[in-house]
Amino acid sequence: MDLGILGALALIVIWAVVALGFNGPGWIHLLLTVGIATLIWRVAARTNASKGKRQ
């Protein structure tokens, strides 16, 4: 697991705590958007990198 995936998961956890626990402001949902996008990007990049090494 690389730092990008850990960072994305941290953003999602922070979003969940603030948005669901404390009724956070509207901009806090940006953390969810950035977290999900980063998570998808890092998983896809990691999958492509591992496919390249096998060939």
N, C-alpha and C positions, 0 to 999 in steps of 0.2 A: 504494500500500500504506500503510495507516495504522498507528499505533502499537499498536493492539489486536492486529492480525495479527502484527506483529513480536514483541510480548510473548508471544503464544500460541506462536509458533514457538520462542522462546527457552525457554519452560517445557518444551516437548517435547524440545528438545535437551538441556537440563539433566537431565531425567528419564532420557533414554537413556544419557547418560554415567554418571550415578550408579547407576542400576538395573542396567544391563548391564555396566558396567565395574568397579564397585567393590562389587557385592552390597549395595546400600544398604538401609536399614531400610524397614519396611512403609509408613510414612507418606509416603515419597517418591513412591509411586504416586498420591498426591493431585495432584502436579504434572501427571501425565499427564491425569487427569480434568479438572482446571481448564484445562489447555492446549487440549485437544480441544473442550471446551464453549465456551471463549472464541473459538477459531478458527471454529467453526460459527456462533456468534452474530455475530461481526464480518463474516463473509462474507455471511450472510443480510441483515444490516443494510445492508451496502454495496450488495447487489443491489437491495434495496427502494428505497434512496435513488436509485440510478441509474435505476430504472424511473419514479420520480416526476418526475425532471427531464426525461425524454423526452416526457412527455405535455404 
